[in-house]
Amino acid sequence: MAVWRCSLCGFEQENRCKPRKCPNCGGKDSFAKKEAEGEAKTNKKKAI
């Protein structure tokens, strides 16, 4: 599952699909996928 973060209020939600509306502030289409710390580091190392 992915972690999605609201760009308006910072609310984080774990879900498979991108939420349409933030349950905290009511913002529509305000969610962006939050990268895991380990994923960002491993993606950079794979480029050879």
Backbone hydrogen bonds in HBPLUS format (Angstrom, degrees):
<---DONOR---> <-ACCEPTOR-->    atom                        ^
c    i                          cat <-CA-CA->   ^        H-A-AA   ^      H-
h    n   atom  resd res      DA  || num        DHA   H-A  angle D-A-AA Bond
n    s   type  num  typ     dist DA aas  dist angle  dist       angle   num
A0002-ALA N   A0015-ASN O   3.25 MM  13  5.67 146.0  2.38 131.5 134.3     1
A0015-ASN N   A0002-ALA O   2.96 MM  13  5.67 154.5  2.03 160.7 167.8     2
A0034-LYS N   A0003-VAL O   2.78 MM  31  5.49 174.1  1.78 163.8 163.6     3
A0004-TRP N   A0013-GLN O   2.79 MM   9  5.25 176.5  1.79 155.0 156.1     4
A0013-GLN N   A0004-TRP O   2.83 MM   9  5.25 157.5  1.88 153.0 160.7     5
A0005-ARG N   A0032-ALA O   2.89 MM  27  5.45 170.8  1.90 155.5 156.6     6
A0032-ALA N   A0005-ARG O   2.97 MM  27  5.45 154.6  2.03 139.6 145.4     7
A0006-CYS N   A0011-PHE O   2.83 MM   5  5.21 162.0  1.86 151.1 157.1     8
A0010-GLY N   A0006-CYS O   2.94 MM   4  4.86 138.8  2.12 125.3 136.4     9
A0007-SER N   A0030-SER O   2.75 MM  23  5.47 166.3  1.77 152.5 155.4    10
A0029-ASP N   A0020-ARG O   2.90 MM   9  5.25 167.9  1.92 148.5 151.2    11
A0022-CYS N   A0027-GLY O   2.93 MM   5  5.24 158.3  1.97 145.6 152.8    12
A0026-GLY N   A0022-CYS O   2.88 MM   4  4.77 135.1  2.08 124.6 136.6    13
A0040-ALA N   A0036-ALA O   3.32 MM   4  6.60 160.5  2.36 158.4 161.4    14
A0042-THR N   A0038-GLY O   3.15 MM   4  6.33 161.1  2.18 148.9 153.9    15
A0043-ASN N   A0039-GLU O   3.02 MM   4  6.10 154.9  2.09 151.9 157.7    16
A0046-LYS N   A0042-THR O   3.29 MM   4  6.46 138.5  2.47 144.7 153.9    17
